[in-house]
Amino acid sequence: GHKPMIVDFATAPEESKKDEPKAKGKQKNNKGKIDDASELGIEYKKNENLPKWFEQVLKKGELIEYSAEISGCYILRPWSYSMWESIQSTLDKGIKKHGVQNAYFPMFVSEGALKKEAKHLEGFKAEVAWVTKSGDSELPEPIAIRPTSETIMYPYYKKWIRSHRDLPLLLNQWTNIVRWEFKDPTPFIRTREFLWQEGHTAHATFEEGAQMVKKMLEEYRAIYEDLCA
């Protein structure tokens, strides 16, 4: 196998940390820069300055554009979005092969509902984005923008599953997630909004649930190793 390369994007050049690079007035980080490299191509060596190399691949390859309005948000240009479409269409077929159906749940969740399932917020509680106003009026209760979907989906699972006859319940959701990352936003790695796939299934027995996990792990393996590698 390949020896893993550990990269700390927090050590990226200052211009990378603030999304759109701004060379003027900042000290340039030329580590790993290729001598006489054309500015039209990749100017940095991957094994010597991975953050700069990664930044240039995304920008010069026309994969992303930096949002001029909101730091940490990125525009997926056609090249990168077509990659997502390929992943989505391939995985969607694999998911449905196992009897799973697609559904869509709201992107908003009340503060009360979120607090009831506090364990689901462990690790990213500080990254939850809140809606507090409607027009000029304050909302009576803050509403969270979906950081994950358990608290949105599971109350309805409880409502829909009344006996063993309602099992298995096999649902998948293609959606987006918002987590207000504060530390070194990096396209495709740490962003404030990202595209998301999540499957939530309920089974009559532990064994049935474990079998579904194994089936889906194989579908993910095929995506990583057969489609993306």
Backbone hydrogen bonds in HBPLUS format (Angstrom, degrees):
<---DONOR---> <-ACCEPTOR-->    atom                        ^
c    i                          cat <-CA-CA->   ^        H-A-AA   ^      H-
h    n   atom  resd res      DA  || num        DHA   H-A  angle D-A-AA Bond
n    s   type  num  typ     dist DA aas  dist angle  dist       angle   num
A0011-THR N   A0008-ASP O   3.04 MM   3  5.83 166.2  2.06 119.4 123.8     1
A0012-ALA N   A0009-PHE O   3.09 MM   3  5.11 160.9  2.13 106.3 108.7     2
A0016-SER N   A0013-PRO O   2.88 MM   3  5.42 136.2  2.08 114.4 126.2     3
A0017-LYS N   A0013-PRO O   3.37 MM   4  6.79 147.1  2.49 148.3 157.5     4
A0019-ASP N   A0016-SER O   3.22 MM   3  5.28 137.9  2.41 117.9 113.4     5
A0026-LYS N   A0023-ALA O   3.29 MM   3  5.68 162.8  2.32 130.3 129.0     6
A0033-LYS N   A0030-ASN O   3.00 MM   3  5.30 156.6  2.06 136.9 133.4     7
A0045-LYS N   A0032-GLY O   2.84 MM  13  5.24 154.4  1.91 139.4 147.1     8
A0034-ILE N   A0043-GLU O   2.67 MM   9  5.42 165.5  1.69 149.3 153.9     9
A0037-ALA N   A0034-ILE O   3.24 MM   3  5.45 147.3  2.35 133.7 126.9    10
A0041-GLY N   A0038-SER O   3.05 MM   3  5.53 156.1  2.11 112.1 118.8    11
A0048-GLU N   A0045-LYS O   3.16 MM   3  5.39 156.2  2.22 106.8 114.1    12
A0049-ASN N   A0045-LYS O   2.96 MM   4  5.99 153.5  2.03 163.5 167.8    13
A0053-TRP N   A0049-ASN O   2.96 MM   4  6.15 165.3  1.99 158.8 163.5    14
A0054-PHE N   A0050-LEU O   2.78 MM   4  5.84 168.2  1.79 159.5 162.1    15
A0055-GLU N   A0051-PRO O   2.99 MM   4  6.13 160.1  2.03 144.2 149.8    16
A0056-GLN N   A0052-LYS O   2.97 MM   4  6.18 161.2  2.01 150.7 155.1    17
A0057-VAL N   A0053-TRP O   2.92 MM   4  6.14 156.5  1.97 152.8 159.6    18
A0058-LEU N   A0054-PHE O   3.12 MM   4  6.32 163.1  2.15 151.6 155.1    19
A0059-LYS N   A0055-GLU O   3.05 MM   4  6.27 162.4  2.08 148.6 153.6    20
A0060-LYS N   A0056-GLN O   2.75 MM   4  5.51 152.8  1.82 145.1 153.2    21
A0061-GLY N   A0057-VAL O   2.96 MM   4  5.31 134.0  2.17 124.1 135.4    22
A0063-LEU N   A0058-LEU O   2.89 MM   5  5.01 155.3  1.95 155.0 160.3    23
A0064-ILE N   A0058-LEU O   3.35 MM   6  5.82 156.2  2.41 133.3 133.7    24
A0062-GLU N   A0059-LYS O   3.06 MM   3  5.19 157.6  2.11 105.9 111.1    25
A0077-ARG N   A0063-LEU O   3.01 MM  14  5.30 156.7  2.06 135.4 139.1    26
A0065-GLU N   A0075-ILE O   2.98 MM  10  4.97 138.9  2.16 134.0 143.4    27
A0075-ILE N   A0065-GLU O   2.80 MM  10  4.97 174.6  1.81 159.1 159.6    28
A0067-SER N   A0073-CYS O   3.25 MM   6  5.69 155.2  2.31 150.5 146.0    29
A0073-CYS N   A0070-ILE O   3.29 MM   3  5.83 149.2  2.39 136.8 135.1    30
A0192-ARG N   A0072-GLY O   3.03 MM 120  5.51 171.3  2.03 144.3 145.3    31
A0080-SER N   A0077-ARG O   3.03 MM   3  5.69 114.5  2.48 120.2 133.9    32
A0081-TYR N   A0077-ARG O   2.94 MM   4  6.05 168.2  1.96 161.1 163.9    33
A0082-SER N   A0078-PRO O   2.89 MM   4  5.84 150.5  1.98 144.2 150.6    34
A0083-MET N   A0080-SER O   3.11 MM   3  5.13 125.0  2.42  94.0 108.0    35
A0084-TRP N   A0080-SER O   3.15 MM   4  6.57 154.0  2.22 146.3 152.6    36
A0085-GLU N   A0081-TYR O   2.88 MM   4  6.19 154.6  1.94 147.9 155.3    37
A0086-SER N   A0082-SER O   2.97 MM   4  6.19 149.8  2.07 140.9 148.3    38
A0087-ILE N   A0083-MET O   2.99 MM   4  6.31 162.8  2.02 152.2 156.3    39
A0088-GLN N   A0084-TRP O   2.77 MM   4  5.92 167.3  1.78 155.1 159.3    40
A0089-SER N   A0085-GLU O   2.87 MM   4  5.93 167.4  1.89 148.0 151.4    41
A0090-THR N   A0086-SER O   3.08 MM   4  6.11 161.6  2.12 145.1 150.4    42
A0091-LEU N   A0087-ILE O   2.91 MM   4  6.01 170.0  1.92 154.9 158.3    43
A0092-ASP N   A0088-GLN O   2.82 MM   4  5.77 152.6  1.89 145.0 153.6    44
A0093-LYS N   A0089-SER O   3.25 MM   4  6.37 153.9  2.32 138.6 143.5    45
A0094-GLY N   A0090-THR O   3.23 MM   4  6.55 155.9  2.29 142.7 149.3    46
A0095-ILE N   A0091-LEU O   2.81 MM   4  6.07 154.6  1.88 154.5 161.4    47
A0096-LYS N   A0092-ASP O   3.01 MM   4  6.18 169.1  2.02 150.6 153.2    48
A0097-LYS N   A0093-LYS O   3.07 MM   4  6.15 137.1  2.26 139.3 150.3    49
A0098-HIS N   A0095-ILE O   3.09 MM   3  5.72 154.9  2.15 114.0 120.7    50
A0099-GLY N   A0096-LYS O   2.97 MM   3  5.11 158.3  2.01 115.3 114.9    51
A0101-GLN N   A0170-LEU O   3.09 MM  69  6.29 173.5  2.10 142.6 141.8    52
A0172-ASN N   A0101-GLN O   2.82 MM  71  5.98 142.6  1.95 152.6 155.5    53
A0103-ALA N   A0172-ASN O   2.89 MM  69  6.12 146.6  2.00 171.0 177.9    54
A0146-ARG N   A0107-MET O   2.66 MM  39  5.01 165.3  1.68 163.8 162.8    55
A0109-VAL N   A0144-ALA O   2.99 MM  35  5.24 150.4  2.08 145.5 152.1    56
A0144-ALA N   A0109-VAL O   2.80 MM  35  5.24 151.3  1.88 172.9 163.7    57
A0114-LEU N   A0110-SER O   3.05 MM   4  6.29 157.3  2.10 149.6 156.1    58
A0115-LYS N   A0111-GLU O   2.97 MM   4  6.17 152.8  2.05 148.1 155.0    59
A0116-LYS N   A0112-GLY O   3.15 MM   4  6.38 142.1  2.30 142.0 151.5    60
A0117-GLU N   A0114-LEU O   3.26 MM   3  5.50 137.4  2.46 100.2 110.6    61
A0120-HIS N   A0117-GLU O   3.01 MM   3  5.83 152.1  2.09 123.0 129.6    62
A0121-LEU N   A0118-ALA O   2.91 MM   3  5.34 154.5  1.97 111.7 120.2    63
A0122-GLU N   A0119-LYS O   3.37 MM   3  5.42 162.4  2.40 101.3 106.5    64
A0124-PHE N   A0121-LEU O   3.03 MM   3  5.65 162.7  2.06 134.7 140.3    65
A0127-GLU N   A0124-PHE O   2.97 MM   3  5.17 151.0  2.06 106.1 115.5    66
A0128-VAL N   A0125-LYS O   3.36 MM   3  5.70 171.5  2.37 112.7 114.1    67
A0180-TRP N   A0127-GLU O   2.55 MM  53  4.37 161.9  1.58 139.4 134.4    68
A0145-ILE N   A0129-ALA O   2.93 MM  16  5.66 163.7  1.95 158.6 160.0    69
A0131-VAL N   A0143-ILE O   2.69 MM  12  5.11 165.8  1.71 154.8 160.0    70
A0143-ILE N   A0131-VAL O   3.00 MM  12  5.11 167.6  2.02 147.7 151.6    71
A0139-LEU N   A0132-THR O   2.89 MM   7  5.47 174.7  1.89 136.5 138.0    72
A0134-SER N   A0137-SER O   2.77 MM   3  5.27 162.4  1.80 158.8 164.9    73
A0137-SER N   A0134-SER O   3.03 MM   3  5.27 157.9  2.08 130.4 128.5    74
A0178-VAL N   A0146-ARG O   3.07 MM  32  6.09 173.1  2.08 158.9 161.1    75
A0152-ILE N   A0149-SER O   3.00 MM   3  5.14 134.5  2.21 103.1 116.5    76
A0153-MET N   A0149-SER O   2.89 MM   4  5.99 160.9  1.92 166.2 171.3    77
A0154-TYR N   A0150-GLU O   2.97 MM   4  5.70 168.4  1.98 153.0 156.8    78
A0156-TYR N   A0153-MET O   3.02 MM   3  5.72 138.4  2.20 119.3 129.5    79
A0157-TYR N   A0153-MET O   3.25 MM   4  6.60 140.3  2.42 139.2 149.9    80
A0157-TYR N   A0154-TYR O   3.11 MM   3  4.79 121.8  2.46  90.1 105.4    81
A0158-LYS N   A0154-TYR O   3.03 MM   4  6.28 160.1  2.07 153.9 157.4    82
A0159-LYS N   A0155-PRO O   3.23 MM   4  6.44 140.5  2.39 127.4 137.6    83
A0160-TRP N   A0156-TYR O   2.83 MM   4  5.98 155.2  1.89 146.9 152.8    84
A0161-ILE N   A0157-TYR O   2.89 MM   4  5.85 155.2  1.95 153.5 158.2    85
A0166-ASP N   A0163-SER O   3.03 MM   3  5.72 164.1  2.05 119.2 124.0    86
A0167-LEU N   A0164-HIS O   3.14 MM   3  5.36 162.1  2.17 110.9 113.9    87
A0169-LEU N   A0202-ALA O   2.96 MM  33  5.08 152.6  2.03 138.2 147.2    88
A0202-ALA N   A0169-LEU O   2.84 MM  33  5.08 150.3  1.93 139.9 149.7    89
A0171-LEU N   A0200-HIS O   3.20 MM  29  5.49 163.6  2.23 141.0 143.7    90
A0200-HIS N   A0171-LEU O   2.83 MM  29  5.49 164.0  1.86 157.6 163.1    91
A0173-GLN N   A0198-GLU O   2.86 MM  25  5.39 148.1  1.96 144.3 154.9    92
A0198-GLU N   A0173-GLN O   3.03 MM  25  5.39 153.5  2.10 147.9 155.9    93
A0175-THR N   A0196-TRP O   2.92 MM  21  5.20 167.4  1.93 146.8 151.1    94
A0196-TRP N   A0175-THR O   2.83 MM  21  5.20 149.4  1.93 155.6 148.0    95
A0177-ILE N   A0194-PHE O   2.92 MM  17  5.50 156.7  1.97 154.3 161.6    96
A0194-PHE N   A0177-ILE O   2.99 MM  17  5.50 153.2  2.06 149.3 157.7    97
A0179-ARG N   A0192-ARG O   2.96 MM  13  5.06 145.9  2.07 130.4 141.1    98
A0181-GLU N   A0179-ARG O   2.72 MM   2  5.74 126.0  2.01 117.4 100.6    99
A0186-THR N   A0190-ARG O   2.65 MM   4  4.86 143.2  1.78 127.7 140.4   100
A0189-ILE N   A0186-THR O   2.97 MM   3  5.38 158.6  2.02 134.9 139.6   101
A0190-ARG N   A0186-THR O   2.82 MM   4  4.86 155.8  1.88 138.2 146.1   102
A0209-GLY N   A0205-THR O   3.23 MM   4  6.55 159.1  2.28 146.9 152.3   103
A0210-ALA N   A0206-PHE O   2.84 MM   4  6.11 156.1  1.89 154.1 161.3   104
A0211-GLN N   A0207-GLU O   2.97 MM   4  6.19 151.7  2.06 146.0 153.1   105
A0212-MET N   A0208-GLU O   3.11 MM   4  6.38 152.2  2.19 144.3 151.2   106
A0213-VAL N   A0209-GLY O   3.03 MM   4  6.36 153.5  2.10 146.7 154.0   107
A0214-LYS N   A0210-ALA O   3.09 MM   4  6.40 159.1  2.14 147.8 152.4   108
A0215-LYS N   A0211-GLN O   3.00 MM   4  6.27 156.9  2.05 147.3 153.7   109
A0216-MET N   A0212-MET O   2.96 MM   4  6.19 161.0  2.00 153.0 157.3   110
A0217-LEU N   A0213-VAL O   2.88 MM   4  6.09 152.2  1.96 150.8 159.0   111
A0218-GLU N   A0214-LYS O   3.16 MM   4  6.37 148.0  2.27 142.0 149.3   112
A0219-GLU N   A0215-LYS O   3.18 MM   4  6.56 145.5  2.31 138.2 147.6   113
A0220-TYR N   A0216-MET O   2.95 MM   4  6.27 157.5  2.00 152.1 157.3   114
A0221-ARG N   A0217-LEU O   2.88 MM   4  6.08 154.0  1.95 141.8 149.8   115
A0222-ALA N   A0218-GLU O   3.00 MM   4  6.22 157.2  2.06 145.9 151.1   116
A0223-ILE N   A0219-GLU O   3.16 MM   4  6.48 147.5  2.27 140.7 149.2   117
A0223-ILE N   A0220-TYR O   3.09 MM   3  5.06 117.9  2.49  93.5 108.9   118
A0224-TYR N   A0220-TYR O   2.99 MM   4  6.30 168.1  2.00 160.7 161.7   119
A0225-GLU N   A0221-ARG O   2.81 MM   4  5.85 173.7  1.81 161.8 163.8   120
A0226-ASP N   A0222-ALA O   2.88 MM   4  4.98 142.4  2.02 121.3 133.4   121
A0227-LEU N   A0222-ALA O   3.11 MM   5  6.60 143.0  2.26 152.6 162.7   122
A0228-CYS N   A0223-ILE O   2.89 MM   5  6.09 156.6  1.95 163.2 170.7   123
A0229-ALA N   A0224-TYR O   3.08 MM   5  6.04 117.7  2.48 131.7 147.6   124
